[in-house]
Amino acid sequence: MKYAFLLTLSLLPLSAQAAGNNEGFQATRELTGELLNDKESFGGKVVDTINVADYTYVQFTHGKEKLWLATSKTAVKKGDIVSFSDPQTMHKFHSKSLNRTFDQIYFVTTLNVKNQF
């Protein structure tokens, strides 16, 4: 079951164009939400995390895309499955604490984490 879930997640389509296309984004969100048992969620598998003073940056895969999100300090590790609702999207966001600019990043109030063993 875990592998079928991960395979299905890897097949979800999302590109920069789909994220900008509300209809495509909404369809992807609904499918991800069904898989994670949360109808309003969007997310994927964690591939990297960075913790700074009060925030956690999470890179996750969604289909073939690798996307970033930022949230308040959260316990999350590589391999976990994350989901979130109602993100605020920022383009060309510069993090002073990381001295890094993200082409696109989602700012998330609440991050749901499903730990993988």
Kinemage of the C-alpha trace (Angstrom):
@kinemage 1
@onewidth
@group {chain A} dominant
@subgroup {mainchain}
@vectorlist {calphas} color= white
{ca met a 1} P 0.000 0.000 0.000
{ca lys a 2} L 2.796 2.469 0.898
{ca tyr a 3} L 4.479 1.927 -2.471
{ca ala a 4} L 1.221 2.324 -4.387
{ca phe a 5} L 0.622 5.585 -2.527
{ca leu a 6} L 4.102 6.893 -3.326
{ca leu a 7} L 3.831 5.774 -6.955
{ca thr a 8} L 0.510 7.556 -7.275
{ca leu a 9} L 2.000 10.710 -5.744
{ca ser a 10} L 4.877 10.564 -8.200
{ca leu a 11} L 2.429 10.486 -11.095
{ca leu a 12} L 0.550 13.624 -10.039
{ca pro a 13} L 1.081 16.368 -12.616
{ca leu a 14} L 2.255 19.756 -11.462
{ca ser a 15} L 4.395 22.190 -13.309
{ca ala a 16} L 5.013 25.869 -12.930
{ca gln a 17} L 2.297 26.384 -15.530
{ca ala a 18} L -0.174 24.134 -13.683
{ca ala a 19} L 0.500 25.984 -10.424
{ca gly a 20} L -0.409 29.187 -12.223
{ca asn a 21} L -3.466 27.534 -13.744
{ca asn a 22} L -6.044 27.528 -10.950
{ca glu a 23} L -8.033 24.680 -12.515
{ca gly a 24} L -4.982 22.392 -12.817
{ca phe a 25} L -3.771 23.349 -9.339
{ca gln a 26} L -7.201 22.640 -7.852
{ca ala a 27} L -7.434 19.228 -9.581
{ca thr a 28} L -3.977 18.287 -8.280
{ca arg a 29} L -4.875 19.498 -4.786
{ca glu a 30} L -8.048 17.398 -4.764
{ca leu a 31} L -6.238 14.236 -5.908
{ca thr a 32} L -3.455 14.734 -3.347
{ca gly a 33} L -6.058 15.408 -0.674
{ca glu a 34} L -7.825 12.144 -1.469
{ca leu a 35} L -4.555 10.239 -1.141
{ca leu a 36} L -3.721 11.926 2.157
{ca asn a 37} L -7.330 11.686 3.405
{ca asp a 38} L -7.652 15.474 3.435
{ca lys a 39} L -9.782 16.981 0.655
{ca glu a 40} L -8.185 20.447 0.743
{ca ser a 41} L -4.516 19.437 0.759
{ca phe a 42} L -1.589 19.709 -1.590
{ca gly a 43} L 1.831 18.171 -0.935
{ca gly a 44} L 4.239 15.329 -1.592
{ca lys a 45} L 7.310 13.462 -0.385
{ca val a 46} L 10.056 15.364 1.483
{ca val a 47} L 13.493 15.320 -0.183
{ca asp a 48} L 15.255 18.025 1.871
{ca thr a 49} L 14.763 20.166 4.967
{ca ile a 50} L 16.508 23.240 6.337
{ca asn a 51} L 15.858 24.560 9.842
{ca val a 52} L 16.591 28.160 10.818
{ca ala a 53} L 15.707 30.077 13.978
{ca asp a 54} L 11.900 30.026 13.760
{ca tyr a 55} L 11.223 28.375 10.407
{ca thr a 56} L 11.519 25.093 8.583
{ca tyr a 57} L 12.077 25.031 4.830
{ca val a 58} L 10.944 21.822 3.144
{ca gln a 59} L 11.685 20.675 -0.390
{ca phe a 60} L 9.211 18.080 -1.600
{ca thr a 61} L 8.484 16.229 -4.798
{ca his a 62} L 5.169 16.542 -6.510
{ca gly a 63} L 5.148 14.606 -9.731
{ca lys a 64} L 8.448 15.362 -11.435
{ca glu a 65} L 8.698 18.795 -9.804
{ca lys a 66} L 10.722 19.652 -6.704
{ca leu a 67} L 9.037 22.471 -4.820
{ca trp a 68} L 9.835 24.412 -1.643
{ca leu a 69} L 7.650 25.467 1.260
{ca ala a 70} L 8.315 27.415 4.434
{ca thr a 71} L 6.442 27.029 7.702
{ca ser a 72} L 6.937 27.628 11.406
{ca lys a 73} L 9.509 25.289 13.001
{ca thr a 74} L 8.227 21.747 12.378
{ca ala a 75} L 9.647 18.271 12.951
{ca val a 76} L 9.932 16.797 9.463
{ca lys a 77} L 12.555 14.623 7.777
{ca lys a 78} L 13.476 13.236 4.371
{ca gly a 79} L 11.018 10.576 3.256
{ca asp a 80} L 8.043 11.986 5.169
{ca ile a 81} L 4.845 12.832 3.323
{ca val a 82} L 3.628 16.400 3.844
{ca ser a 83} L 0.384 18.125 2.993
{ca phe a 84} L -0.910 21.641 3.433
{ca ser a 85} L -3.820 23.890 2.504
{ca asp a 86} L -4.144 27.471 1.310
{ca pro a 87} L -0.494 28.350 0.710
{ca gln a 88} L 0.713 31.841 -0.071
{ca thr a 89} L 2.963 31.630 -3.112
{ca met a 90} L 5.978 33.907 -3.453
{ca his a 91} L 8.186 34.228 -6.511
{ca lys a 92} L 11.848 35.247 -6.305
{ca phe a 93} L 11.724 35.182 -2.484
{ca his a 94} L 15.057 35.991 -0.826
{ca ser a 95} L 15.695 34.406 2.578
{ca lys a 96} L 18.108 36.559 4.547
{ca ser a 97} L 18.796 33.759 7.053
{ca leu a 98} L 19.810 31.368 4.250
{ca asn a 99} L 21.211 34.043 1.923
{ca arg a 100} L 19.312 32.277 -0.823
{ca thr a 101} L 16.653 33.216 -3.350
{ca phe a 102} L 13.878 30.740 -4.123
{ca asp a 103} L 12.342 30.988 -7.598
{ca gln a 104} L 9.017 29.947 -6.062
{ca ile a 105} L 8.128 29.004 -2.499
{ca tyr a 106} L 4.884 28.258 -0.664
{ca phe a 107} L 4.363 29.839 2.754
{ca val a 108} L 2.258 27.488 4.843
{ca thr a 109} L 0.514 28.132 8.152
{ca thr a 110} L -0.054 24.460 9.050
{ca leu a 111} L 1.988 21.546 7.737
{ca asn a 112} L 0.621 18.027 8.118
{ca val a 113} L 3.374 15.414 8.349
{ca lys a 114} L 2.963 11.699 7.852
{ca asn a 115} L 6.168 10.076 9.108
{ca gln a 116} L 7.639 7.271 7.039
{ca phe a 117} L 9.582 4.508 8.751
